[in-house]
Amino acid sequence: MNDSTKYWDEVIVEAVKVATTPGLFSDPTKSFRELFEKEDYVSMGVKAFEEWPCTEMAGRTYIVDLLTRKQTDYGPANIMDGPFGPEVGIKVRLWDKVARYENLTREEKVSDKPQFESLSDTLLDIIGYVCIHWMVAADAMNYPLSTEGTK
């Protein structure tokens, strides 16, 4: 590969920055459901990042590392080669996270303690799928991982 080759684990840094930059959030009063229905995915990522319990830089570093490790395990095919295309696949996965968030935060829930997926995990998943959506839109999902990204 030549010096101009773009690597997945380098481009994901930009995706995470976009998905977690507070100034990009359109309306903080909107719910995840409302943002999903408007297809305002960047605002969903920012909202989730603002609710996720972390410091800004440590959180971004963690997300980049997590998404790079997942890309190493899954590769691009689980998103890019889905039976209904990457956009539909991401929307379905993102909707699952919105529904889980609503269930975990509803007032009349049976238990205050999630049985498997925590609210923090749910917020992190929303951020992750927003970043993957950005990568698909940027046509970057098939970029190779650098040797640094596979350590």
N, C-alpha and C positions, 0 to 999 in steps of 0.2 A: 504494500500500500504506500502511496506517496504522502507527502507532507500535508496535502490538502484534504486527506480523508477525514471525514467527520466520524466520531465515535459516539455510540449510544450514551455511554456513561458520562460523556462531556456535555452532550446536548440536554440530558435530563436535568442538569444543574439549572439551565435556563428555564426549562418547564416548571421546575419547583419554584424558582424565583417569581415567575409570572403568577403561578397559582397561589402564592402566599403573600403577595404585596398588597397591603391594606388600601392604598389609594385606588385600586382597581375594583373595589367592591361597590356595586351599584346602589344598593339600598339595604342598610343593616336591619331594617324592620321586616324584610321579606323572610319567609321560612325557606327551608331547603326545598320543600315541595313546590313553592311558588317559583323559586329560582330554577328548579328542574323543568317545570312546565314552560318557562320562558327560554329554556336551553341556555341559561346564563351560567355556564359551568365554571368560569373563572371566579365569579362571585361566590359560587358554592365552595370552591377551594379556599378562598380568603376567609369566608365565614367559618369554615371548619378549622382553619389554622388559628383564627382568633379564639375559638372555643377550646382548642386542644391545649392541654397543660404543658407548655414547654417555653423555653426561651427562644427568641427568634432564630438566632444563628445555630444553636444546638439542634433546634427542631428541623431546620432546613438540612443540615448535615445528616441528621438521622434519616430523613425522608429520602434523600439522594442515595444513601447507602442501602437502605431497605429496598428501594425500587431497583437499584442496580443488581442486588443479590437475587431478587425475584426474576429479573430479566435473564440472569445467568441460568436459573433453574427452568423457567418456562420457555425462554426464547420468544421470538416475535410471533410464532404461528398461532398461539392460543388467542391472540387478538386479531391478527391480520388474516388468518385463514378460517375464521369462524363461519358457520353455515349461512349466516345472514349478513356478513360483512362486519368490519371493525366498529363502525358507528353504532349499529344496533347492539352489538355485543357489549360495548361500553355503556350504552344507555341502560340496558337490562341490569348490568352489574351495579351501576350507579343508583338505579331505582331501588335495588335491594338494600343498599346502604341508607337511602332516605327513609325507607319503610322501617328499617331497624332503628334508626335514630328516633323516629316518631314513637315507636313502641317503647324504647328505653326511656324516653323523656315524658311520656304521658303521665298525667297525675294519678289515674286510677289503676296503675300497674299492680300486679299481684305481689311482686317482690321488689325491694329497693336494690337488690344485688343481682346483676345480670348473671345468667347461668353459664354463659360461654363467652360471648363477645362483649367487651366493656364499651362504654360510651367513648372512651379514648381511642380504642381500636376502630370504632365506627368512624370517628372523625378522621383518623389517619387513613382509613380506606377511601373515604370521600376525596381527600386530598390526592391520594395515589391515583384514583381513576380520573380525576381532573387532569393530572399531569400526563397520564397515558393518552387521554383525549387530545391534549395539546401536541403530544408526540405524533399521533396519527395525523392530525391536521397539518403538521409541519413535514409530513412524509419522512419521519425519522425513525420509525419503529424497526425498520430493517437494517439500520446502521449496525456495524459490528461493535462488539464490546472491545475496548482497548485491553491490553494485557494488564493494566492497572485495575480495570473494573472486574476482572475475574479472580482477583486474589481473595 
